[in-house]
Amino acid sequence: MSGWTSSGRRACGSRPGDLPTKGTGGCGANVGSARLFSQKLVVGELQLRTMLTIKHAMQEWPANASGVEAGPSTGEPPVWSHCCGWGELAVPFAVDSAARAGLDLGPGWVNRWSAVWRSGGAEVTRLLRDLVEIPVAGCEPVRRFSWRAGQRHRPGLLYMVTTGRHHGFESLEEARLLLVLDFTADLVDVVSQPFRLQFTTRDGPRAHTPDFLALTAAGTWLIDVRPAGRVRDEDLPGFTAATEAALLCGWRYAIVTGWLANAAMTLDTLSSQRRKMADPLLVQPTLLQVAADGPRAFGELVEETAMPPIARAHLLHLLWHRRLSIDLAEPLSDRTLVWPVRGTA
């Protein structure tokens, strides 16, 4: 891997750490120190990774007279990354109240509906009235994730910093939800495919498996994910039944069809540096100190450090962990204003 300059151009030399040496006028000089060579190797690797991440994800917009605004205004109020909840980023789907009329909600309905979940490798069936007792800590996905040639969806596993575990998803849209939940910082735990809801309608018995059960500091969410335009009429009874089940348990229910414009791409970029990072060069304290004086453009802020390419990675890390803040309603670029967060400097 070759060194990269702060402008994104590859530096001279073909080996890791072949960066220009002061006073030589060229690249590839023998530094004569294993420690210095190792440090430059780390610099080169981080430069390549962060520059490619930023160039791929950031959208460049022309500056206004001040030269710092992050692109054209959306006309919407700001969504501050350090304090927003996941619901502020989601585009929900509202189920027509008329769909409720098709459910069997007559006297004793909680004794006719049931829920099935998996714990310890075995299925457990309980009446709906007992669903609130579901053991989230030991709960397993009730439906196994499968991979096969030619399938139209994209299942996989996503590592979440908040829980320290991998969680399953059945589509890229579900993976995006897990990423947003991980970012919002109030997540306690989340279970994929938490239970199978067995309910009755006027047309007979039905079943529905919600996508996620998320425990947050503010309460519990039961969540389904469907891309906009893909909610079918046959899905409505299941969504409506999930709404009733959530209400019975004191949970909140949401159907997510998309995300706030720009927010999804920005979170993808921030997530590249969400894991724990070593900071032997003390870049993060420098970034926090400079940002404490007031909002600074992303590009200007990293240039205030001794290692701008390294600072880009650490700035993304600080933004992901909400020690600094940006407006998620705007696209992320070098002109994006980065704001201090009280108590983090």
HELIX and SHEET records of a PDB file:
HELIX    1   1 ALA A   34  ALA A   57  1                                  24    
HELIX    2   2 TRP A   86  LEU A   89  1                                   4    
HELIX    3   3 SER A   97  GLY A  102  5                                   6    
HELIX    4   4 TRP A  109  ARG A  112  1                                   4    
HELIX    5   5 LEU A  128  GLU A  133  5                                   6    
HELIX    6   6 VAL A  136  GLY A  138  5                                   3    
HELIX    7   7 LEU A  172  PHE A  183  1                                  12    
HELIX    8   8 ASP A  233  ASP A  235  5                                   3    
HELIX    9   9 LEU A  236  CYS A  249  1                                  14    
HELIX   10  10 ALA A  263  SER A  271  1                                   9    
HELIX   11  11 VAL A  283  ALA A  291  1                                   9    
HELIX   12  12 PHE A  298  GLU A  303  1                                   6    
HELIX   13  13 PRO A  308  TRP A  320  1                                  13    
SHEET    1   A 5 ALA A  90  PRO A  92  0                                        
SHEET    2   A 5 ARG A 252  TRP A 259 -1                                        
SHEET    3   A 5 GLY A 219  VAL A 225  1                                        
SHEET    4   A 5 PHE A 212  THR A 216 -1                                        
SHEET    5   A 5 LEU A 187  SER A 192 -1                                        
SHEET    1   B 3 ALA A 122  LEU A 127  0                                        
SHEET    2   B 3 SER A 114  SER A 119 -1                                        
SHEET    3   B 3 CYS A 139  GLU A 140 -1                                        
SHEET    1   C 4 ALA A 122  LEU A 127  0                                        
SHEET    2   C 4 SER A 114  SER A 119 -1                                        
SHEET    3   C 4 ARG A 196  THR A 201 -1                                        
SHEET    4   C 4 GLY A 204  HIS A 208 -1                                        
SHEET    1   D 2 GLY A 156  MET A 160  0                                        
SHEET    2   D 2 ARG A 165  PHE A 169 -1                                        
SHEET    1   E 3 ARG A 296  ALA A 297  0                                        
SHEET    2   E 3 LEU A 337  PRO A 340 -1                                        
SHEET    3   E 3 LEU A 324  SER A 325 -1                                        
END                                                                             
